[in-house]
Amino acid sequence: MKKTRVYEINNLYDIPNSEFIKILKNDLNILVKTNFSIVTEEEKILIIEYMDNRYANLRITKNETKEDKKIKKRNEIRKKMNKLKDEEKKIIAKQFYKLHKAINKFTKKNSNNPNYQEKIEKIIEFIKEL
């Protein structure tokens, strides 16, 4: 009978070793102490069937390694960050548009007063620098 180490089976799934050992002990009643413990071929088959039924979404395909999963997670986080940045840009653009409308209304009302005109021009220059 071929014997397999627990960590070799755990490499098929994206689960920390400590959680994997808890699953083996609590759910399957397989006595293991560490990820270096040995299980028999029958236990291995039982473990894989159980894990595939219960934790199929955590199964790592042969083409996909744990490093690939980390890269995918990083890319998802980057996409979320870019969406946030885009949303922030939209919010700033809306605020700028409202401010621009308010300035236009103000200048129309006070277009004859030269002091107000100078102040408005300074504000517009400041905003453009942002």
MIDOSE-1310 file (N, C-alpha, C; in nm, 2 decimals, decimal comma, always signed):
residues 130
mkkt	+0,08/-0,12/+0,00/+0,00/+0,00/+0,00/+0,09/+0,12/+0,00; +0,05/+0,21/-0,09/+0,13/+0,34/-0,10/+0,08/+0,44/+0,01; +0,17/+0,50/+0,07/+0,14/+0,60/+0,18/+0,17/+0,74/+0,13; +0,09/+0,83/+0,17/+0,10/+0,97/+0,12/+0,10/+1,06/+0,24
rvye	+0,18/+1,16/+0,24/+0,19/+1,27/+0,34/+0,07/+1,36/+0,33; +0,02/+1,41/+0,44/-0,10/+1,50/+0,44/-0,07/+1,63/+0,36; +0,05/+1,68/+0,36/+0,07/+1,81/+0,29/+0,07/+1,79/+0,14; +0,09/+1,66/+0,09/+0,08/+1,63/-0,05/-0,06/+1,64/-0,10
innl	-0,16/+1,60/-0,01/-0,30/+1,61/-0,04/-0,34/+1,75/-0,03; -0,29/+1,82/+0,07/-0,33/+1,96/+0,09/-0,29/+2,05/-0,02; -0,18/+2,01/-0,09/-0,13/+2,09/-0,20/-0,24/+2,10/-0,31; -0,34/+2,01/-0,31/-0,44/+2,01/-0,41/-0,55/+2,12/-0,38
ydip	-0,54/+2,17/-0,26/-0,65/+2,27/-0,22/-0,58/+2,39/-0,16; -0,66/+2,50/-0,17/-0,61/+2,63/-0,12/-0,66/+2,65/+0,02; -0,61/+2,57/+0,11/-0,65/+2,57/+0,25/-0,52/+2,57/+0,33; -0,51/+2,65/+0,44/-0,39/+2,64/+0,53/-0,38/+2,50/+0,59
nsef	-0,26/+2,46/+0,62/-0,23/+2,33/+0,68/-0,31/+2,30/+0,80; -0,31/+2,40/+0,89/-0,38/+2,38/+1,02/-0,53/+2,36/+1,00; -0,59/+2,43/+0,91/-0,73/+2,41/+0,89/-0,76/+2,27/+0,82; -0,67/+2,23/+0,74/-0,68/+2,10/+0,67/-0,67/+1,99/+0,77
ikil	-0,58/+2,00/+0,86/-0,57/+1,90/+0,97/-0,69/+1,89/+1,06; -0,75/+2,01/+1,09/-0,87/+2,02/+1,17/-0,99/+1,95/+1,09; -0,99/+1,97/+0,96/-1,10/+1,90/+0,88/-1,08/+1,75/+0,89; -0,95/+1,70/+0,88/-0,93/+1,56/+0,88/-0,97/+1,50/+1,02
kndl	-0,93/+1,57/+1,12/-0,96/+1,52/+1,26/-1,11/+1,53/+1,29; -1,17/+1,64/+1,27/-1,31/+1,66/+1,31/-1,41/+1,60/+1,22; -1,39/+1,62/+1,09/-1,50/+1,58/+0,99/-1,48/+1,43/+0,95; -1,35/+1,39/+0,93/-1,33/+1,25/+0,88/-1,28/+1,16/+0,99
nilv	-1,25/+1,20/+1,11/-1,20/+1,12/+1,21/-1,07/+1,05/+1,18; -0,98/+1,11/+1,10/-0,85/+1,06/+1,06/-0,75/+1,12/+1,16; -0,68/+1,03/+1,23/-0,58/+1,08/+1,33/-0,45/+1,12/+1,27; -0,43/+1,25/+1,26/-0,31/+1,31/+1,21/-0,26/+1,42/+1,31
ktnf	-0,13/+1,43/+1,32/-0,08/+1,54/+1,41/-0,03/+1,66/+1,33; +0,04/+1,63/+1,22/+0,10/+1,74/+1,15/+0,08/+1,72/+1,00; +0,12/+1,81/+0,92/+0,11/+1,80/+0,78/+0,21/+1,70/+0,72; +0,30/+1,65/+0,80/+0,39/+1,55/+0,76/+0,35/+1,40/+0,80
sivt	+0,23/+1,40/+0,86/+0,17/+1,26/+0,90/+0,14/+1,19/+0,77; +0,14/+1,06/+0,78/+0,12/+0,97/+0,67/-0,02/+0,91/+0,67; -0,09/+0,91/+0,56/-0,22/+0,85/+0,55/-0,21/+0,74/+0,44; -0,30/+0,64/+0,46/-0,30/+0,53/+0,36/-0,37/+0,57/+0,23
eeek	-0,37/+0,48/+0,14/-0,43/+0,51/+0,01/-0,58/+0,52/+0,02; -0,64/+0,43/+0,11/-0,79/+0,44/+0,13/-0,83/+0,57/+0,19; -0,75/+0,62/+0,29/-0,77/+0,74/+0,36/-0,76/+0,86/+0,26; -0,66/+0,85/+0,17/-0,63/+0,95/+0,07/-0,75/+0,97/-0,02
ilii	-0,81/+0,86/-0,06/-0,92/+0,86/-0,15/-1,04/+0,92/-0,08; -1,06/+0,88/+0,05/-1,17/+0,93/+0,13/-1,16/+1,08/+0,15; -1,04/+1,13/+0,17/-1,01/+1,27/+0,19/-1,04/+1,35/+0,07; -0,99/+1,30/-0,05/-1,01/+1,37/-0,17/-1,16/+1,38/-0,21
eymd	-1,23/+1,27/-0,19/-1,37/+1,27/-0,22/-1,45/+1,37/-0,13; -1,41/+1,36/-0,01/-1,48/+1,45/+0,09/-1,45/+1,60/+0,05; -1,32/+1,63/+0,03/-1,28/+1,77/+0,00/-1,34/+1,81/-0,14; -1,35/+1,73/-0,23/-1,41/+1,77/-0,36/-1,56/+1,79/-0,35
nrya	-1,62/+1,72/-0,26/-1,77/+1,74/-0,24/-1,79/+1,87/-0,16; -1,72/+1,89/-0,06/-1,74/+2,00/+0,03/-1,67/+2,13/-0,01; -1,55/+2,12/-0,05/-1,47/+2,24/-0,08/-1,42/+2,24/-0,23; -1,51/+2,21/-0,32/-1,47/+2,20/-0,46/-1,42/+2,34/-0,51
nlri	-1,47/+2,45/-0,46/-1,42/+2,58/-0,51/-1,28/+2,61/-0,46; -1,23/+2,54/-0,37/-1,09/+2,56/-0,32/-0,99/+2,46/-0,39; -1,04/+2,38/-0,48/-0,96/+2,28/-0,55/-0,87/+2,36/-0,65; -0,74/+2,32/-0,65/-0,64/+2,38/-0,74/-0,63/+2,29/-0,86
tkne	-0,65/+2,34/-0,98/-0,64/+2,25/-1,09/-0,49/+2,23/-1,12; -0,46/+2,13/-1,20/-0,32/+2,09/-1,22/-0,25/+2,20/-1,29; -0,32/+2,28/-1,37/-0,25/+2,39/-1,45/-0,24/+2,52/-1,36; -0,31/+2,52/-1,25/-0,31/+2,64/-1,16/-0,24/+2,61/-1,03
tked	-0,14/+2,68/-1,00/-0,07/+2,66/-0,87/-0,12/+2,76/-0,77; -0,07/+2,75/-0,65/-0,10/+2,85/-0,54/-0,05/+2,99/-0,58; +0,06/+2,99/-0,65/+0,12/+3,12/-0,69/+0,02/+3,19/-0,79; -0,04/+3,11/-0,88/-0,13/+3,16/-0,98/-0,25/+3,22/-0,91
kkik	-0,30/+3,15/-0,80/-0,41/+3,20/-0,72/-0,38/+3,33/-0,66; -0,26/+3,34/-0,60/-0,21/+3,47/-0,54/-0,21/+3,58/-0,65; -0,16/+3,55/-0,77/-0,16/+3,65/-0,87/-0,30/+3,69/-0,91; -0,39/+3,60/-0,92/-0,53/+3,63/-0,95/-0,59/+3,72/-0,84
krne	-0,56/+3,69/-0,71/-0,62/+3,78/-0,60/-0,56/+3,92/-0,61; -0,43/+3,93/-0,64/-0,36/+4,06/-0,66/-0,43/+4,14/-0,77; -0,46/+4,07/-0,88/-0,52/+4,14/-1,00/-0,66/+4,18/-0,96; -0,74/+4,10/-0,89/-0,87/+4,14/-0,85/-0,87/+4,26/-0,76
irkk	-0,77/+4,27/-0,67/-0,75/+4,38/-0,58/-0,72/+4,50/-0,66; -0,63/+4,49/-0,76/-0,59/+4,60/-0,84/-0,71/+4,66/-0,92; -0,80/+4,56/-0,97/-0,92/+4,61/-1,04/-1,01/+4,68/-0,95; -1,03/+4,64/-0,83/-1,11/+4,71/-0,73/-1,06/+4,84/-0,70
mnkl	-0,92/+4,85/-0,69/-0,86/+4,98/-0,66/-0,88/+5,08/-0,78; -0,87/+5,03/-0,90/-0,89/+5,11/-1,02/-1,03/+5,16/-1,02; -1,13/+5,07/-0,99/-1,27/+5,11/-0,99/-1,29/+5,22/-0,89; -1,23/+5,21/-0,77/-1,24/+5,32/-0,67/-1,18/+5,45/-0,72
kdee	-1,07/+5,44/-0,79/-1,00/+5,56/-0,84/-1,09/+5,62/-0,94; -1,16/+5,54/-1,03/-1,25/+5,59/-1,13/-1,37/+5,66/-1,07; -1,42/+5,60/-0,96/-1,53/+5,66/-0,89/-1,50/+5,79/-0,83; -1,37/+5,79/-0,77/-1,33/+5,92/-0,71/-1,31/+6,02/-0,81
kkii	-1,26/+5,99/-0,93/-1,25/+6,08/-1,04/-1,39/+6,14/-1,08; -1,48/+6,05/-1,09/-1,62/+6,09/-1,12/-1,68/+6,19/-1,02; -1,66/+6,16/-0,89/-1,70/+6,24/-0,79/-1,64/+6,38/-0,79; -1,51/+6,38/-0,81/-1,43/+6,51/-0,82/-1,48/+6,59/-0,95
akqf	-1,50/+6,52/-1,06/-1,55/+6,59/-1,18/-1,69/+6,65/-1,15; -1,78/+6,57/-1,08/-1,91/+6,63/-1,05/-1,90/+6,75/-0,96; -1,81/+6,74/-0,86/-1,80/+6,86/-0,77/-1,74/+6,98/-0,85; -1,64/+6,95/-0,94/-1,58/+7,06/-1,02/-1,69/+7,12/-1,10
yklh	-1,78/+7,04/-1,17/-1,88/+7,09/-1,25/-1,98/+7,18/-1,17; -2,02/+7,14/-1,05/-2,11/+7,22/-0,97/-2,04/+7,35/-0,93; -1,91/+7,34/-0,90/-1,84/+7,46/-0,86/-1,83/+7,56/-0,98; -1,80/+7,50/-1,10/-1,79/+7,58/-1,22/-1,93/+7,65/-1,25
kain	-2,04/+7,58/-1,23/-2,17/+7,64/-1,25/-2,20/+7,75/-1,15; -2,16/+7,73/-1,03/-2,18/+7,83/-0,92/-2,09/+7,96/-0,96; -1,97/+7,94/-1,00/-1,89/+8,05/-1,04/-1,95/+8,13/-1,16; -2,00/+8,06/-1,26/-2,06/+8,12/-1,37/-2,18/+8,21/-1,33
kftk	-2,27/+8,15/-1,24/-2,38/+8,23/-1,19/-2,34/+8,35/-1,11; -2,23/+8,33/-1,03/-2,18/+8,44/-0,95/-2,13/+8,55/-1,04; -2,05/+8,51/-1,15/-1,99/+8,61/-1,23/-2,10/+8,69/-1,32; -2,20/+8,62/-1,35/-2,31/+8,68/-1,43/-2,38/+8,79/-1,34
knsn	-2,40/+8,76/-1,22/-2,46/+8,86/-1,13/-2,37/+8,98/-1,10; -2,24/+8,95/-1,09/-2,15/+9,06/-1,05/-2,05/+9,09/-1,16; -2,09/+9,08/-1,28/-2,00/+9,10/-1,39/-1,95/+9,25/-1,40; -2,03/+9,34/-1,35/-1,99/+9,48/-1,36/-1,89/+9,52/-1,25
npny	-1,88/+9,44/-1,15/-1,78/+9,48/-1,04/-1,65/+9,42/-1,07; -1,54/+9,50/-1,09/-1,41/+9,45/-1,12/-1,34/+9,37/-1,01; -1,37/+9,40/-0,88/-1,31/+9,33/-0,77/-1,35/+9,18/-0,77; -1,48/+9,16/-0,80/-1,53/+9,02/-0,80/-1,47/+8,94/-0,92
qeki	-1,46/+9,01/-1,03/-1,40/+8,95/-1,15/-1,26/+8,90/-1,13; -1,18/+8,98/-1,06/-1,04/+8,94/-1,03/-1,03/+8,82/-0,94; -1,12/+8,82/-0,84/-1,13/+8,71/-0,74/-1,17/+8,58/-0,81; -1,26/+8,59/-0,90/-1,31/+8,47/-0,98/-1,20/+8,42/-1,06
ekii	-1,12/+8,51/-1,13/-1,01/+8,46/-1,22/-0,91/+8,39/-1,13; -0,88/+8,44/-1,01/-0,78/+8,38/-0,93/-0,83/+8,24/-0,89; -0,95/+8,23/-0,85/-1,01/+8,10/-0,81/-1,00/+8,00/-0,93; -1,04/+8,05/-1,05/-1,03/+7,96/-1,17/-0,89/+7,91/-1,19
efik	-0,79/+8,00/-1,18/-0,65/+7,96/-1,20/-0,61/+7,86/-1,10; -0,65/+7,88/-0,97/-0,62/+7,79/-0,87/-0,68/+7,65/-0,90; -0,80/+7,65/-0,94/-0,86/+7,52/-0,97/-0,79/+7,45/-1,09; -0,75/+7,52/-1,19/-0,68/+7,46/-1,30/-0,55/+7,40/-1,26
el	-0,48/+7,46/-1,16/-0,36/+7,41/-1,11/-0,38/+7,27/-1,04; -0,50/+7,25/-0,98/-0,52/+7,12/-0,92/-0,53/+7,01/-1,02
